[in-house]
């Protein structure tokens, strides 16, 4: 996996795809440095009725408040959801915007993702009403072939989607929007990433 110098260089030279839309949200891909390589912060969202991402593994984030930018929203939501301030974090770059989808159908929502390098040992603090659990996961694990699966998830109408097991195989599986952002990240930083889209690639990407 690329080190922070390579990640910073690749993201700095990336021109992200920016999408227009009235309904917007933003997420933060927060990285920290460890002896074994970079780790990424992922949260397990609490289960809520009528929430299209209920129970999903995700990056911290949410919809914009009135008058704020997408980057401001990513920073604010990270602090609100896990108690992690990005005030002193290094902004490394921005990934391509993506559209929110559910079982392949558009939700009419544009999501932006910002990558940060967080320093220090700030403990994560979260309310279970919003976040069920927060995990630091080695970035190298995200591209490990033995962690990649292809299965039908709740709410997909029986359609199989690719996913990454990052913890408990019954709970901690990254798929959907966050999987797509992770795929974009690996493409931007020039790292290989298993292809598990198969026949549904044209439908959901």
Residue frames as a rotation matrix with the C-alpha (Angstrom) as fourth column:
UNK 1
0.578 0.816 0.000 0.00
0.816 -0.578 0.000 0.00
0.000 0.000 -1.000 0.00
UNK 2
0.107 -0.508 0.855 1.17
0.392 -0.769 -0.505 3.55
0.914 0.389 0.117 -0.71
UNK 3
-0.405 -0.285 -0.869 2.68
0.912 -0.191 -0.363 5.53
-0.063 -0.939 0.337 2.16
UNK 4
0.386 0.631 -0.673 1.52
0.620 -0.718 -0.318 9.01
-0.683 -0.294 -0.668 3.18
UNK 5
-0.392 -0.589 -0.707 4.00
-0.178 -0.706 0.686 10.73
-0.903 0.395 0.172 0.89
UNK 6
-0.963 0.055 0.262 2.66
0.264 0.359 0.895 8.83
-0.045 0.932 -0.360 -2.12
UNK 7
-0.111 0.993 -0.048 -0.97
0.987 0.105 -0.120 9.35
-0.114 -0.061 -0.992 -1.07
UNK 8
0.196 0.134 -0.971 -0.40
0.311 -0.948 -0.069 13.09
-0.930 -0.288 -0.227 -0.62
UNK 9
-0.703 -0.573 -0.421 1.34
-0.217 -0.390 0.895 13.41
-0.677 0.721 0.150 -3.97
UNK 10
-0.840 0.411 0.355 -1.30
0.536 0.525 0.661 11.45
0.086 0.746 -0.661 -5.89
UNK 11
0.118 0.949 -0.291 -4.25
0.956 -0.188 -0.225 13.27
-0.269 -0.252 -0.930 -4.33
UNK 12
-0.057 -0.215 -0.975 -2.61
0.134 -0.969 0.205 16.68
-0.989 -0.119 0.084 -4.88
UNK 13
-0.865 -0.339 -0.370 -2.39
-0.307 -0.225 0.925 15.99
-0.396 0.914 0.091 -8.61
UNK 14
-0.653 0.687 0.317 -5.92
0.747 0.654 0.121 14.55
-0.124 0.316 -0.941 -8.87
UNK 15
-0.867 0.497 -0.015 -8.64
-0.484 -0.837 0.256 16.68
0.114 0.229 0.967 -10.48
UNK 16
-0.777 0.552 0.303 -11.81
0.232 0.698 -0.677 15.30
-0.586 -0.456 -0.670 -8.88
UNK 17
-0.645 0.697 0.314 -15.06
0.425 -0.014 0.905 14.88
0.635 0.717 -0.287 -10.78
UNK 18
-0.905 0.364 -0.221 -17.47
-0.003 -0.525 -0.851 17.43
-0.426 -0.769 0.476 -9.28
UNK 19
-0.570 0.788 0.235 -21.21
0.719 0.339 0.607 16.92
0.398 0.514 -0.760 -9.67
UNK 20
-0.831 0.390 0.397 -24.01
-0.447 -0.892 -0.059 19.47
0.331 -0.226 0.916 -9.36
UNK 21
-0.308 0.806 -0.505 -27.11
0.544 0.585 0.602 18.85
0.781 -0.090 -0.619 -7.30
UNK 22
0.078 0.438 0.896 -29.43
-0.461 -0.781 0.422 20.61
0.884 -0.446 0.141 -4.90
UNK 23
0.925 0.260 0.275 -29.29
-0.367 0.438 0.820 17.81
0.093 -0.860 0.501 -2.34
UNK 24
0.227 -0.953 -0.202 -25.77
-0.332 0.119 -0.936 17.31
0.915 0.280 -0.289 -1.00
UNK 25
0.989 -0.096 0.116 -23.82
-0.079 0.330 0.941 15.48
-0.129 -0.939 0.318 1.67
UNK 26
0.322 -0.942 -0.094 -20.14
-0.639 -0.143 -0.756 15.06
0.698 0.303 -0.648 2.51
UNK 27
0.979 -0.102 -0.175 -17.93
0.192 0.744 0.640 12.49
0.065 -0.660 0.748 4.20
UNK 28
0.435 -0.889 0.145 -14.40
-0.900 -0.434 0.041 12.46
0.027 -0.149 -0.989 5.61
UNK 29
0.800 -0.371 -0.471 -11.92
0.248 0.920 -0.304 9.71
0.546 0.126 0.828 4.82
UNK 30
0.686 -0.513 0.515 -9.68
-0.723 -0.554 0.411 10.12
0.074 -0.655 -0.752 7.88
UNK 31
0.594 -0.598 -0.539 -6.26
0.243 0.771 -0.588 8.45
0.767 0.218 0.603 7.80
UNK 32
0.773 -0.491 0.402 -3.70
-0.604 -0.375 0.703 8.07
-0.195 -0.786 -0.586 10.56
UNK 33
0.219 -0.805 -0.551 -0.14
-0.631 0.314 -0.709 6.78
0.744 0.503 -0.440 10.41
UNK 34
0.802 -0.033 0.597 0.96
-0.472 0.579 0.665 3.57
-0.367 -0.815 0.448 12.11
UNK 35
-0.169 -0.968 0.188 4.11
-0.617 0.252 0.745 1.42
-0.769 0.010 -0.640 11.98
UNK 36
-0.385 0.079 0.920 2.36
0.446 0.888 0.110 -1.10
-0.808 0.452 -0.377 9.73
UNK 37
-0.808 0.087 0.583 1.08
0.528 -0.333 0.781 1.65
0.262 0.939 0.223 7.41
UNK 38
-0.792 0.527 0.307 -1.91
-0.535 -0.842 0.064 4.01
0.293 -0.113 0.949 7.18
UNK 39
-0.715 0.693 -0.093 -5.19
0.659 0.625 -0.417 3.22
-0.231 -0.360 -0.904 8.92
UNK 40
-0.730 0.566 0.383 -8.62
-0.112 -0.652 0.750 4.57
0.674 0.504 0.539 7.96
UNK 41
-0.854 0.489 0.176 -11.52
-0.244 -0.077 -0.967 5.47
-0.460 -0.869 0.185 10.24
UNK 42
-0.635 0.730 -0.251 -14.78
-0.052 0.284 0.957 3.66
0.771 0.621 -0.143 9.56
UNK 43
-0.718 0.488 0.496 -18.02
-0.631 -0.157 -0.760 3.82
-0.293 -0.858 0.421 11.51
UNK 44
-0.782 0.621 -0.041 -20.92
0.566 0.737 0.369 1.42
0.260 0.265 -0.929 11.79
UNK 45
-0.707 0.565 0.425 -24.05
-0.489 -0.825 0.283 3.55
0.510 -0.008 0.860 11.51
UNK 46
-0.778 0.504 0.374 -26.80
-0.199 0.367 -0.909 2.89
-0.596 -0.782 -0.186 14.00
UNK 47
-0.777 0.548 0.310 -29.89
0.604 0.510 0.613 1.19
0.178 0.663 -0.727 12.65
UNK 48
-0.657 0.580 -0.482 -32.70
-0.189 -0.746 -0.639 3.64
-0.730 -0.329 0.600 11.93
UNK 49
0.016 0.766 0.643 -35.99
0.764 0.406 -0.502 3.28
-0.646 0.499 -0.578 10.15
UNK 50
0.888 0.413 0.202 -36.19
0.420 -0.548 -0.723 5.13
-0.188 0.727 -0.660 6.81
UNK 51
0.389 -0.842 -0.374 -32.40
-0.621 -0.539 0.569 5.69
-0.680 0.011 -0.733 6.73
UNK 52
0.888 0.014 -0.460 -31.02
-0.407 0.488 -0.772 4.34
0.214 0.873 0.439 3.41
UNK 53
-0.013 -0.962 -0.272 -27.60
-0.360 0.258 -0.897 3.77
0.933 0.086 -0.350 5.07
UNK 54
0.564 0.319 0.762 -28.93
-0.819 0.096 0.566 2.29
0.108 -0.943 0.315 8.31
UNK 55
0.808 -0.242 0.537 -26.40
-0.107 0.836 0.538 -0.14
-0.579 -0.493 0.650 9.80
UNK 56
0.867 -0.484 0.119 -23.84
0.241 0.198 -0.950 0.46
0.436 0.852 0.288 7.04
UNK 57
0.168 -0.914 -0.371 -20.10
0.775 -0.110 0.622 0.72
-0.609 -0.392 0.689 7.50
UNK 58
0.741 0.214 0.637 -19.21
0.578 -0.685 -0.443 4.22
0.341 0.696 -0.631 6.35
UNK 59
-0.594 -0.784 0.182 -16.98
0.617 -0.589 -0.522 7.24
0.517 -0.198 0.833 6.63
UNK 60
-0.317 0.482 -0.817 -18.17
0.678 -0.487 -0.551 9.90
-0.663 -0.728 -0.172 9.09
UNK 61
-0.995 -0.027 0.093 -20.39
0.084 -0.709 0.700 12.39
0.047 0.705 0.708 7.32
UNK 62
-0.231 0.969 -0.083 -23.86
0.765 0.128 -0.632 13.66
-0.602 -0.210 -0.771 6.56
UNK 63
0.332 0.494 0.804 -25.93
0.895 -0.434 -0.103 16.30
0.298 0.753 -0.586 4.84
UNK 64
-0.666 -0.602 0.440 -24.93
0.508 -0.798 -0.324 19.95
0.546 0.008 0.838 4.62
UNK 65
-0.050 0.581 -0.812 -26.25
0.810 -0.452 -0.373 22.55
-0.584 -0.677 -0.448 7.02
UNK 66
0.814 0.435 0.384 -27.48
0.578 -0.668 -0.469 25.83
0.053 0.604 -0.796 5.56
UNK 67
0.922 -0.387 0.028 -24.62
-0.383 -0.919 -0.097 28.05
0.063 0.079 -0.995 4.43
UNK 68
0.276 -0.881 0.385 -21.74
-0.443 0.239 0.864 25.61
-0.853 -0.409 -0.324 4.82
UNK 69
0.019 -0.390 -0.921 -19.46
-0.986 0.146 -0.082 24.12
0.166 0.909 -0.381 2.17
UNK 70
0.761 0.249 -0.599 -19.10
-0.264 0.962 0.065 20.43
0.593 0.108 0.798 1.53
UNK 71
-0.206 -0.901 -0.382 -15.68
0.225 0.336 -0.915 20.36
0.952 -0.274 0.133 3.22
UNK 72
-0.624 0.059 0.779 -17.04
-0.684 -0.523 -0.509 22.19
0.377 -0.850 0.367 6.26
UNK 73
0.480 0.872 0.095 -19.83
-0.841 0.426 0.335 19.61
0.252 -0.240 0.937 6.46
UNK 74
0.480 -0.378 -0.791 -17.34
0.097 0.920 -0.380 16.72
0.872 0.106 0.479 6.35
UNK 75
-0.634 -0.763 0.127 -15.30
0.010 -0.172 -0.985 18.27
0.773 -0.623 0.116 9.17
UNK 76
-0.383 0.558 0.736 -18.36
-0.892 -0.430 -0.137 19.13
0.240 -0.709 0.663 11.30
UNK 77
0.634 0.711 -0.305 -19.99
-0.632 0.704 0.325 15.73
0.445 -0.014 0.895 10.91
UNK 78
0.070 -0.696 -0.715 -16.76
0.204 0.711 -0.673 13.95
0.977 -0.098 0.192 11.87
UNK 79
-0.837 -0.372 0.401 -16.55
-0.256 -0.382 -0.888 15.93
0.483 -0.846 0.224 15.09
UNK 80
-0.122 0.888 0.444 -20.25
-0.985 -0.165 0.060 15.44
0.126 -0.430 0.894 15.85
UNK 81
0.646 0.497 -0.580 -20.29
-0.524 0.841 0.136 11.71
0.555 0.216 0.803 15.12
UNK 82
0.578 -0.488 -0.655 -17.03
0.555 0.823 -0.123 10.49
0.598 -0.292 0.746 16.69
UNK 83
0.928 -0.156 -0.339 -15.67
0.202 -0.554 0.808 13.49
-0.314 -0.818 -0.482 18.64
UNK 84
0.032 -0.958 0.285 -12.68
0.874 0.165 0.458 13.82
-0.486 0.235 0.842 16.31
UNK 85
0.678 0.129 -0.724 -11.69
-0.076 -0.967 -0.243 17.39
-0.731 0.220 -0.646 15.43
UNK 86
0.425 -0.513 0.746 -10.07
0.898 0.344 -0.276 17.83
-0.115 0.787 0.607 12.02
UNK 87
0.976 -0.016 -0.217 -8.95
-0.008 -0.999 0.038 21.39
-0.217 -0.036 -0.975 12.82
UNK 88
0.260 -0.962 -0.089 -5.27
-0.735 -0.256 0.627 20.38
-0.626 -0.098 -0.774 12.89
UNK 89
0.310 -0.106 0.945 -5.54
0.383 0.924 -0.022 17.55
-0.870 0.368 0.327 10.39
UNK 90
-0.660 -0.573 -0.485 -3.77
-0.277 -0.414 0.867 17.82
-0.698 0.707 0.115 7.05
UNK 91
0.557 0.828 -0.064 -6.21
-0.343 0.159 -0.926 17.97
-0.757 0.537 0.373 4.12
UNK 92
-0.392 -0.772 0.501 -4.78
0.090 0.509 0.856 15.57
-0.916 0.380 -0.130 1.54
UNK 93
-0.965 0.068 -0.255 -7.30
-0.263 -0.202 0.943 16.01
0.012 0.977 0.213 -1.25
UNK 94
-0.109 0.993 0.054 -10.75
-0.730 -0.043 -0.683 15.30
-0.675 -0.114 0.729 -2.58
UNK 95
-0.724 -0.031 0.689 -12.14
0.300 0.886 0.354 12.21
-0.622 0.463 -0.632 -4.28
UNK 96
-0.871 0.479 0.108 -14.62
-0.006 -0.232 0.973 12.19
0.491 0.847 0.205 -7.16
UNK 97
-0.477 0.813 0.332 -18.19
-0.814 -0.268 -0.515 13.08
-0.330 -0.516 0.790 -6.21
UNK 98
-0.964 0.252 -0.088 -20.63
0.202 0.906 0.373 10.18
0.173 0.342 -0.924 -6.26
UNK 99
-0.298 0.936 0.189 -24.40
-0.712 -0.350 0.609 9.88
0.636 0.047 0.770 -6.40
UNK 100
-0.628 0.168 0.759 -26.28
-0.619 0.483 -0.619 8.19
-0.471 -0.859 -0.200 -3.58
UNK 101
-0.336 0.493 -0.803 -27.96
-0.658 0.487 0.574 4.96
0.674 0.721 0.161 -4.65
UNK 102
-0.324 0.285 0.902 -30.11
-0.716 0.550 -0.430 2.27
-0.618 -0.785 0.026 -3.13
UNK 103
0.067 0.251 0.966 -30.28
0.273 0.926 -0.260 -1.11
-0.960 0.281 -0.006 -4.86
UNK 104
-0.538 -0.437 0.720 -28.94
0.789 0.040 0.614 0.61
-0.297 0.898 0.323 -7.98
UNK 105
0.330 0.738 0.589 -31.59
0.837 -0.517 0.178 3.38
0.436 0.434 -0.788 -8.02
UNK 106
-0.588 -0.601 0.541 -30.58
0.358 -0.793 -0.493 7.03
0.726 -0.096 0.681 -7.58
UNK 107
-0.037 0.521 -0.852 -31.56
0.991 -0.089 -0.097 8.81
-0.126 -0.849 -0.514 -4.35
UNK 108
0.602 0.264 0.753 -31.06
0.515 -0.850 -0.113 12.27
0.610 0.456 -0.648 -5.90
UNK 109
0.937 -0.332 -0.110 -28.18
-0.064 -0.472 0.880 13.01
-0.344 -0.817 -0.463 -3.51
UNK 110
0.559 -0.829 0.014 -24.63
-0.021 -0.031 -0.999 14.08
0.829 0.558 -0.035 -4.38
UNK 111
0.943 -0.297 -0.149 -21.93
0.201 0.152 0.968 13.02
-0.264 -0.943 0.203 -1.90
UNK 112
0.552 -0.825 0.121 -18.44
-0.409 -0.395 -0.823 14.54
0.726 0.405 -0.555 -1.73
UNK 113
0.882 -0.317 -0.350 -15.47
0.471 0.639 0.608 12.91
0.031 -0.701 0.713 0.03
UNK 114
0.598 -0.714 0.365 -12.42
-0.592 -0.700 -0.400 14.62
0.541 0.023 -0.841 1.52
UNK 115
0.568 -0.510 -0.646 -9.26
0.558 0.816 -0.154 12.83
0.605 -0.273 0.748 2.65
UNK 116
0.673 -0.319 0.667 -7.47
-0.608 -0.752 0.253 13.98
0.421 -0.576 -0.700 5.83
UNK 117
-0.066 -0.736 -0.674 -4.31
0.359 0.613 -0.704 12.93
0.931 -0.289 0.224 7.68
UNK 118
0.789 0.422 0.446 -5.07
-0.272 -0.412 0.870 13.06
0.551 -0.808 -0.210 11.39
UNK 119
-0.334 -0.934 -0.126 -2.24
-0.087 0.164 -0.983 13.33
0.939 -0.317 -0.136 13.91
UNK 120
-0.516 0.054 0.855 -2.37
-0.828 -0.288 -0.482 12.44
0.220 -0.956 0.194 17.58
UNK 121
-0.894 0.133 -0.429 -4.24
0.222 0.961 -0.166 9.93
0.390 -0.243 -0.888 19.71
UNK 122
-0.611 0.722 0.326 -7.66
-0.787 -0.600 -0.145 11.52
0.091 -0.345 0.934 20.16
UNK 123
-0.855 0.366 0.368 -10.09
0.196 0.885 -0.423 8.95
-0.480 -0.289 -0.828 21.64
UNK 124
-0.758 0.650 0.059 -13.27
-0.034 -0.130 0.991 8.39
0.651 0.749 0.121 19.67
UNK 125
-0.814 0.573 -0.091 -16.47
0.083 -0.040 -0.996 9.40
-0.575 -0.818 -0.015 21.44
UNK 126
-0.818 0.554 -0.157 -19.86
-0.275 -0.136 0.952 8.66
0.506 0.821 0.263 19.88
UNK 127
-0.387 0.816 0.430 -23.53
-0.755 -0.013 -0.655 8.42
-0.529 -0.578 0.621 20.73
UNK 128
-0.820 0.024 0.572 -25.10
0.188 0.955 0.230 5.07
-0.541 0.296 -0.787 19.89
UNK 129
0.289 0.947 -0.138 -28.14
0.184 -0.196 -0.963 6.86
-0.939 0.253 -0.231 18.47
UNK 130
0.654 -0.123 -0.746 -25.91
-0.691 -0.498 -0.524 7.86
-0.307 0.858 -0.411 15.53
UNK 131
0.010 -0.791 -0.612 -22.91
-0.781 0.376 -0.498 5.50
0.625 0.483 -0.614 15.59
UNK 132
0.931 0.356 -0.081 -22.97
-0.250 0.784 0.568 1.91
0.266 -0.509 0.819 16.82
UNK 133
0.590 -0.806 0.054 -19.19
0.496 0.414 0.763 1.43
-0.638 -0.423 0.644 16.62
UNK 134
0.833 -0.437 -0.341 -16.06
-0.554 -0.655 -0.514 3.10
0.001 0.617 -0.787 15.23
UNK 135
0.725 -0.575 0.379 -13.03
0.462 0.814 0.352 1.20
-0.511 -0.080 0.856 13.90
UNK 136
0.281 -0.740 -0.611 -9.52
-0.834 -0.503 0.226 2.04
-0.474 0.446 -0.759 12.71
UNK 137
0.813 0.090 0.576 -8.79
0.166 0.911 -0.377 -0.35
-0.558 0.402 0.726 9.84
UNK 138
-0.299 -0.953 -0.042 -5.45
0.132 -0.085 0.988 -0.83
-0.945 0.290 0.151 8.04
UNK 139
0.234 0.361 -0.903 -5.74
-0.788 -0.473 -0.394 0.64
-0.569 0.803 0.174 4.56
UNK 140
-0.701 -0.579 -0.417 -3.90
-0.713 0.577 0.397 -2.43
0.011 0.576 -0.817 3.25
UNK 141
-0.723 0.482 0.495 -6.83
0.149 0.809 -0.569 -4.58
-0.674 -0.338 -0.656 4.43
UNK 142
0.120 0.863 -0.491 -9.19
-0.406 -0.409 -0.817 -2.78
-0.906 0.298 0.301 2.06
UNK 143
0.277 -0.067 -0.959 -7.52
-0.959 0.045 -0.280 -4.31
0.061 0.997 -0.052 -0.99
UNK 144
-0.695 -0.520 0.496 -6.77
-0.584 0.811 0.032 -7.76
-0.419 -0.268 -0.867 0.48
UNK 145
-0.544 0.505 -0.671 -8.49
-0.591 0.338 0.733 -10.26
0.596 0.795 0.114 -1.87
UNK 146
-0.690 0.268 -0.673 -9.46
0.461 0.879 -0.123 -12.61
0.558 -0.394 -0.730 0.97
UNK 147
-0.760 0.441 -0.478 -11.51
0.278 -0.444 -0.852 -9.82
-0.588 -0.780 0.215 2.57
UNK 148
-0.671 0.496 -0.551 -13.56
-0.727 -0.588 0.355 -9.17
-0.148 0.638 0.756 -0.58
UNK 149
-0.635 0.579 0.511 -16.94
0.376 0.810 -0.450 -10.82
-0.675 -0.094 -0.732 -0.94
UNK 150
-0.855 0.481 -0.193 -19.92
-0.413 -0.408 0.814 -10.63
0.313 0.776 0.547 -3.28
UNK 151
-0.754 0.602 -0.263 -23.35
0.655 0.662 -0.363 -11.03
-0.044 -0.447 -0.894 -1.69
UNK 152
-0.064 0.832 0.552 -26.87
0.351 -0.499 0.792 -9.68
0.934 0.245 -0.260 -1.40
UNK 153
-0.952 -0.249 -0.180 -27.29
0.265 -0.370 -0.890 -7.21
0.155 -0.895 0.418 1.45
UNK 154
-0.237 0.899 -0.367 -30.41
0.825 -0.013 -0.564 -6.05
-0.513 -0.437 -0.739 3.29
UNK 155
0.268 0.483 -0.834 -32.40
0.023 -0.868 -0.496 -3.66
-0.963 0.114 -0.244 1.13
UNK 156
-0.591 -0.566 -0.574 -30.88
-0.556 -0.229 0.799 -4.68
-0.584 0.792 -0.180 -2.21
UNK 157
0.377 0.872 -0.311 -33.82
-0.855 0.199 -0.479 -6.78
-0.356 0.446 0.821 -3.35
UNK 158
0.758 -0.108 0.643 -31.69
0.109 0.993 0.039 -9.91
-0.643 0.040 0.765 -3.60
UNK 159
0.870 -0.490 0.064 -29.14
-0.034 -0.189 -0.981 -8.26
0.493 0.851 -0.181 -5.91
UNK 160
0.573 -0.738 -0.356 -25.52
0.796 0.399 0.455 -9.16
-0.193 -0.544 0.816 -5.05
UNK 161
0.886 -0.355 0.298 -23.01
-0.250 -0.907 -0.339 -6.36
0.390 0.226 -0.892 -4.45
UNK 162
0.076 -0.927 -0.367 -19.27
0.418 0.364 -0.832 -6.38
0.905 -0.090 0.415 -3.70
UNK 163
0.904 0.193 0.382 -18.15
-0.251 -0.483 0.839 -5.83
0.347 -0.854 -0.388 -0.11
UNK 164
-0.158 -0.983 -0.097 -15.07
-0.179 0.125 -0.976 -5.80
0.971 -0.137 -0.196 2.14
UNK 165
0.733 0.332 -0.594 -15.00
0.467 0.390 0.794 -7.54
0.495 -0.859 0.131 5.51
UNK 166
-0.014 -0.746 0.666 -13.24
-0.190 -0.652 -0.734 -5.16
0.982 -0.136 -0.133 7.93
UNK 167
-0.580 -0.122 0.805 -14.19
-0.809 -0.024 -0.587 -6.75
0.092 -0.992 -0.085 11.29
UNK 168
-0.440 0.554 0.707 -17.07
-0.184 0.715 -0.675 -8.93
-0.879 -0.427 -0.213 12.43
UNK 169
-0.998 -0.026 0.049 -18.18
0.042 0.224 0.974 -10.71
-0.036 0.974 -0.223 9.21
UNK 170
-0.292 0.957 -0.008 -21.80
0.955 0.292 0.046 -10.47
0.046 0.006 -0.999 10.32
UNK 171
0.575 0.525 -0.628 -21.69
0.636 -0.770 -0.061 -6.69
-0.515 -0.364 -0.776 10.89
UNK 172
0.276 -0.591 -0.758 -18.57
-0.191 -0.807 0.559 -4.98
-0.942 -0.010 -0.336 9.60
UNK 173
-0.150 -0.240 0.959 -18.80
0.869 0.430 0.243 -5.22
-0.471 0.871 0.144 5.83
UNK 174
-0.368 -0.044 -0.929 -18.11
-0.224 -0.965 0.135 -2.16
-0.902 0.258 0.346 3.68
UNK 175
-0.458 0.258 0.851 -20.29
0.847 0.418 0.329 -2.03
-0.271 0.871 -0.410 0.59
UNK 176
0.560 0.811 0.166 -22.34
0.818 -0.511 -0.262 0.42
-0.128 0.283 -0.950 -1.46
UNK 177
0.944 -0.093 0.317 -21.34
0.009 -0.952 -0.305 4.10
0.330 0.291 -0.898 -1.37
UNK 178
0.622 -0.750 0.224 -18.32
-0.590 -0.262 0.764 3.68
-0.515 -0.607 -0.605 0.90
UNK 179
0.262 -0.492 0.830 -17.05
0.494 0.808 0.323 0.77
-0.829 0.325 0.455 -1.18
UNK 180
0.678 0.052 0.733 -17.29
0.718 -0.263 -0.645 2.98
0.159 0.964 -0.215 -4.26
UNK 181
0.896 -0.396 0.199 -15.32
-0.422 -0.900 0.111 5.77
0.135 -0.184 -0.974 -2.55
UNK 182
0.391 -0.779 0.490 -12.65
-0.291 0.401 0.869 3.28
-0.873 -0.482 -0.070 -1.48
UNK 183
0.393 -0.190 0.900 -12.44
0.794 0.564 -0.228 2.05
-0.464 0.804 0.373 -5.05
UNK 184
0.881 -0.062 0.469 -11.96
0.230 -0.810 -0.540 5.65
0.413 0.584 -0.699 -6.26
UNK 185
0.754 -0.624 0.205 -9.28
-0.557 -0.442 0.704 6.22
-0.349 -0.645 -0.680 -3.59
UNK 186
0.254 -0.681 0.687 -7.27
0.225 0.732 0.643 3.20
-0.941 -0.009 0.339 -4.75
UNK 187
0.551 -0.031 0.834 -7.52
0.835 0.025 -0.550 4.29
-0.004 0.999 0.040 -8.37
UNK 188
0.938 -0.158 0.308 -6.35
-0.116 -0.982 -0.151 7.82
0.326 0.106 -0.939 -7.54
UNK 189
0.524 -0.781 0.341 -3.37
-0.709 -0.177 0.683 6.69
-0.473 -0.599 -0.646 -5.45
UNK 190
0.168 -0.477 -0.863 -2.42
-0.899 0.286 -0.333 4.08
0.405 0.831 -0.380 -8.05
UNK 191
-0.666 -0.359 0.654 -2.95
-0.655 0.701 -0.282 0.96
-0.358 -0.616 -0.702 -5.96
UNK 192
-0.770 0.382 -0.511 -4.53
-0.143 0.678 0.721 -2.31
0.622 0.629 -0.467 -7.18
UNK 193
-0.524 0.709 0.472 -8.05
-0.728 -0.085 -0.681 -3.07
-0.443 -0.700 0.560 -6.06
UNK 194
-0.845 0.211 0.491 -10.00
0.320 0.935 0.149 -6.33
-0.427 0.283 -0.859 -6.61
UNK 195
-0.702 0.648 -0.296 -12.83
-0.683 -0.493 0.539 -6.05
0.203 0.580 0.789 -9.11
UNK 196
-0.885 0.437 0.157 -16.02
0.306 0.803 -0.511 -7.60
-0.350 -0.404 -0.845 -7.70
UNK 197
-0.459 0.758 -0.463 -18.62
-0.651 -0.642 -0.406 -5.64
-0.605 0.115 0.788 -9.65
UNK 198
-0.706 0.153 0.692 -19.17
0.385 0.902 0.193 -8.31
-0.595 0.403 -0.696 -12.28
UNK 199
-0.500 0.571 0.651 -22.39
0.823 0.081 0.562 -8.07
0.268 0.817 -0.510 -14.26
UNK 200
0.509 0.788 -0.346 -23.83
0.856 -0.507 0.103 -5.23
-0.094 -0.349 -0.932 -12.16
UNK 201
-0.453 -0.809 -0.374 -21.00
0.766 -0.568 0.302 -2.80
-0.457 -0.150 0.877 -12.91
UNK 202
-0.802 0.119 0.585 -22.88
0.391 -0.636 0.665 -0.79
0.452 0.762 0.463 -15.50
UNK 203
0.183 0.982 -0.047 -25.93
0.620 -0.078 0.781 -0.50
0.763 -0.172 -0.623 -13.25
UNK 204
0.747 0.220 -0.628 -24.45
0.665 -0.233 0.709 0.88
0.010 -0.947 -0.320 -10.04
UNK 205
-0.188 -0.916 -0.354 -21.28
0.868 -0.324 0.377 2.82
-0.460 -0.236 0.856 -10.92
